Amino acid sequence: MEFRRVNSLKGVITVPGDKSISHRGIMLGAISKGKTHITGFLDGADCRSTLHCFKKLGVEIDQHGYEVVINGKGMYGLTEAYGSLDMGNSGTTTRLISGILSAQPFRSRLKGDDSLSQRPMKRVMEPLSLMGATITSDNGNGCLPITITGHGLQPISYNTPVASAQVKSAILLAGLYAPGVTSVTEPALSRNHTELMLKSFGAEIETEGLTVSVKGNADLRGREVEVPGDISSAAFFIVAGLISSHGDVTIKNVNINPTRAGIIEVVRAMGGKIELSNKRTVCGEDIADIHVETSALHGTEISGDIIPTLIDEIPVIAVMAACAVGKTVIKDASELRVKESDRITAISENLKAMGADVTPTADGMIINGGEPLHGAMIKTYGDHRIAMAFAIASLVAESEVIMDHPRCVDISYPRFYETLEELKEK
Ligand code: S3P
């Protein structure tokens, strides 16, 4: 696949359904009573991992592209899977399903691909063990494969050291099965889709500052779930529209939940022309159309509480910073080291290969932007967001970019290259 400079990037697009919300729709639908009907489902490899796992746990699920119907089994209707449950590349599937499996009266073995098998699972194993589950890691290293033996759970009040929606959600999902109130306090607010969706399925859940509490013995009811476009996918086209020399891009129907929308603030702080219109709320989630135009960008600092609200967007934000005049400092983002790849290394190495001035740090990077980028051989590390970020960088590169494994985008955005081509042709 060839990646070349373009002068003009114009058009109106939609992006696939939100990955986080699609996962949660399947999971809550599976353990609710009655039917759950999901529209706008993200038909990517990660969400398919979740769907297949719940099928293996005995749930009847029909998928037709972006539409999924789940015949919920209720809280206690899952059945033991035959063989291991395959998490594929999906950290969200692994950590969230662990919360549910911790309360089931059977044993489950969870395995994943090479990248996922190196990612830390202790962060969920510890609180779920405190609640009463027995969880062991085959290799004793706190990574997949793990075996979970469910038990009757006890509620806990847990202070998590990392701001992670996956950890928070695992505990809340387990808390649905524990008598009494389970609460989680995090150091900074992470995405709150589990909280919003649990409420709409009938759980008693409350948020106060950085603490979320859920009442156990919940009675969940299936419902309609309309999944908005994923801001993490929109981010690539937001940056593309801002950095290309004639950019004018509208992305319709994007989730702008404040716990996800940090990139909008960063674009504004860097001098980017970005406008939101048609704002509305669907299934408790804030949605808008986003319009961007070519902009003269300058550097900024990105740190502190905003980091969890844009953690997945940092690869493409770094590309934007390389195209902005002056210094951008990204810090407090050491979580990047344990994503689908070590993203601090992946971003820095690839930007350097394209001629940018980047210094990786323990918890982020410093980018002195504004120098022209040139073509390079990009190493994706099999990480979907690295591949997409550097496909966007290629739009402004002076020579051709070549990429290993460009198809890893299938994890979250199977039609990414087609959408990019559509914008180039206009
Ligand atoms: C996600 C939470 C984030 C994010 C991931 C999806 C979720 O991970 O990076 O892509 O759906 O809960 P962490 O919880 O590890 O921060």
Boltz pocket constraint, residues with backbone or C-beta under 6 A from the ligand:
constraints:
  - pocket:
      binder: B
      contacts: [[A, 19], [A, 20], [A, 21], [A, 92], [A, 163], [A, 164], [A, 165], [A, 166], [A, 167], [A, 169], [A, 190], [A, 191], [A, 311], [A, 312], [A, 335]]
      max_distance: 6.0
